């Protein structure tokens, strides 16, 4: 009788442990919001187009733009944001540099800062634009489970390619017409 009871208790513990691993193994639940801020540009403005919020920044060749926004851990386990994933594509006028690492407890929020360099204006026609709308982020949940999570930024960060006089590496043939 005792043997059966111990076997039953052991099986129940195994089922609960396996269920916990399955629940913990799902992707982290992170959401983004404001307040937001930008440094590294002479001018910045925010405006709405339907449901989209656009953060327009003035282009500064080789300048480092720092965009700060809030991330909330909507899950039940702590999440460590480790930084940017290496396998994401850079937007046309931005090179994504890094993301501040942070530990975020369940139900808590933290401010993250995305650093990016503005480059490549000579490859676009004057006044053509580029957006950063989302980033791929490396995470570690509960100190055990590594994941890559796509974070949609609370604002679409946009810059435009400046006119020739403000694009130092442009030539008569480096920019497409338009």
C-alpha positions as CSV (number, residue, x, y, z in Angstrom):
1,X,0.0,0.0,0.0
2,X,2.8,2.4,0.9
3,X,4.6,1.6,-2.2
4,X,1.5,2.4,-4.4
5,X,1.1,5.7,-2.5
6,X,4.7,6.7,-3.0
7,X,4.5,5.7,-6.7
8,X,1.3,7.9,-7.1
9,X,2.9,10.8,-5.3
10,X,6.0,10.4,-7.5
11,X,3.9,10.4,-10.7
12,X,2.0,13.4,-9.6
13,X,5.2,15.3,-8.9
14,X,6.6,14.3,-12.3
15,X,3.4,15.5,-14.1
16,X,3.5,18.9,-12.2
17,X,7.2,19.3,-12.9
18,X,6.8,18.6,-16.6
19,X,3.8,21.0,-16.7
20,X,5.9,23.7,-15.1
21,X,8.7,23.2,-17.7
22,X,6.2,23.4,-20.5
23,X,4.7,26.6,-19.1
24,X,8.2,28.0,-18.5
25,X,9.4,27.0,-21.9
26,X,6.9,29.3,-23.8
27,X,8.3,32.5,-25.2
28,X,8.7,35.5,-22.7
29,X,5.8,37.9,-22.8
30,X,7.2,41.4,-23.1
31,X,5.4,44.6,-24.1
32,X,6.7,48.1,-24.9
33,X,5.3,51.5,-24.1
34,X,6.3,55.0,-23.2
35,X,7.6,57.3,-21.9
36,X,10.2,57.5,-24.7
37,X,13.1,59.8,-25.3
38,X,15.8,60.4,-27.9
39,X,19.3,61.8,-27.7
40,X,22.0,62.2,-30.4
41,X,20.1,64.3,-32.9
42,X,19.5,68.1,-33.3
43,X,15.8,67.7,-33.8
44,X,13.0,65.1,-33.0
45,X,9.3,65.2,-33.2
46,X,6.4,62.8,-32.7
47,X,3.2,62.6,-34.7
48,X,0.3,60.2,-35.3
49,X,-0.8,58.7,-38.6
50,X,-4.0,56.6,-37.9
51,X,-2.8,54.0,-35.2
52,X,0.9,54.6,-36.0
53,X,3.1,56.8,-33.8
54,X,6.1,58.1,-35.7
55,X,9.2,59.5,-34.0
56,X,10.9,61.6,-36.7
57,X,14.6,62.3,-36.0
58,X,17.0,64.5,-37.9
59,X,19.7,62.5,-39.7
60,X,23.3,63.1,-38.6
61,X,25.9,61.2,-40.5
62,X,27.9,58.8,-38.2
63,X,26.0,60.2,-35.2
64,X,24.8,57.8,-32.5
65,X,21.1,58.0,-31.8
66,X,19.9,56.6,-28.4
67,X,16.2,55.7,-28.2
68,X,14.9,54.9,-24.7
69,X,11.5,53.2,-24.1
70,X,9.8,51.1,-21.5
71,X,9.5,47.3,-21.5
72,X,7.1,45.4,-19.3
73,X,7.4,41.7,-18.3
74,X,3.8,40.5,-18.6
75,X,4.9,36.9,-17.7
76,X,5.2,35.0,-14.5
77,X,8.9,34.5,-14.5
78,X,11.8,36.9,-14.3
79,X,13.4,37.9,-17.7
80,X,16.9,39.1,-18.3
81,X,17.1,41.2,-21.5
82,X,20.7,40.4,-22.7
83,X,20.9,42.6,-25.8
84,X,20.3,42.6,-29.5
85,X,20.2,39.4,-31.4
86,X,23.1,39.2,-34.0
87,X,20.9,37.8,-36.8
88,X,18.7,40.8,-37.5
89,X,18.9,43.1,-40.5
90,X,19.8,46.7,-40.1
91,X,17.4,49.3,-41.5
92,X,18.7,51.3,-44.4
93,X,19.9,54.4,-42.6
94,X,20.6,52.9,-39.2
95,X,23.1,50.4,-37.9
96,X,21.8,48.8,-34.7
97,X,24.6,48.9,-32.1
98,X,23.4,47.6,-28.8
99,X,20.6,47.5,-26.2
100,X,21.1,48.1,-22.5
101,X,20.8,44.8,-20.6
102,X,18.2,44.7,-17.8
103,X,16.6,42.2,-15.4
104,X,12.9,42.6,-15.3
105,X,10.8,40.8,-12.7
106,X,7.3,39.4,-13.3
107,X,4.9,42.3,-13.7
108,X,7.7,44.9,-13.6
109,X,8.9,47.4,-16.1
110,X,12.3,48.8,-17.0
111,X,13.6,51.4,-19.4
112,X,15.8,50.1,-22.2
113,X,18.0,52.2,-24.5
114,X,18.6,51.2,-28.1
115,X,21.8,52.7,-29.6
116,X,22.1,53.0,-33.4
117,X,24.4,54.8,-35.7
118,X,23.0,56.8,-38.6
119,X,24.9,55.9,-41.8
120,X,24.4,55.3,-45.5
121,X,22.8,58.5,-46.7
122,X,24.9,58.3,-49.9
123,X,23.1,55.1,-50.9
124,X,19.6,56.7,-50.9
125,X,18.1,59.5,-52.9
126,X,17.7,62.8,-51.1
127,X,14.8,62.8,-48.7
128,X,14.2,59.0,-48.9
129,X,13.5,57.5,-45.5
130,X,14.2,54.6,-43.2
131,X,12.3,53.2,-40.3
132,X,13.1,51.1,-37.2
133,X,9.9,49.5,-36.0
134,X,11.0,46.4,-34.2
135,X,14.1,44.7,-32.8
136,X,15.1,41.1,-32.1
137,X,16.2,40.8,-28.5
138,X,18.1,38.0,-26.7
139,X,16.5,37.0,-23.4
140,X,17.0,34.6,-20.5
141,X,14.0,33.5,-18.5
142,X,14.3,32.4,-14.9
143,X,18.1,32.1,-15.5
144,X,17.4,28.9,-17.6
145,X,15.6,29.5,-20.9
146,X,17.2,31.5,-23.7
147,X,15.0,32.9,-26.4
148,X,15.0,35.6,-29.1
149,X,11.9,37.9,-28.8
150,X,10.7,40.4,-31.3
151,X,9.9,43.7,-29.6
152,X,7.8,46.2,-31.5
153,X,8.9,49.7,-30.6
154,X,6.2,52.0,-29.1
155,X,7.1,54.5,-31.8
156,X,8.3,53.9,-35.4
157,X,11.7,55.6,-35.4
158,X,12.2,57.4,-38.8
159,X,14.9,59.5,-40.4
160,X,15.2,60.8,-43.9
161,X,18.3,61.0,-46.1
162,X,19.5,64.6,-46.1
163,X,20.2,66.7,-49.2
164,X,23.6,66.4,-50.8
165,X,25.1,69.2,-48.9
166,X,24.5,67.4,-45.6
167,X,25.5,63.9,-46.8
168,X,29.3,64.1,-46.7
169,X,30.1,61.0,-48.7
170,X,27.6,61.4,-51.5
171,X,28.8,61.9,-55.1
172,X,27.1,62.6,-58.3
173,X,26.7,58.9,-59.0
174,X,26.4,57.4,-55.4
175,X,22.7,58.3,-55.1
176,X,19.9,56.9,-57.2
177,X,17.7,59.5,-58.9
178,X,14.5,60.6,-57.2
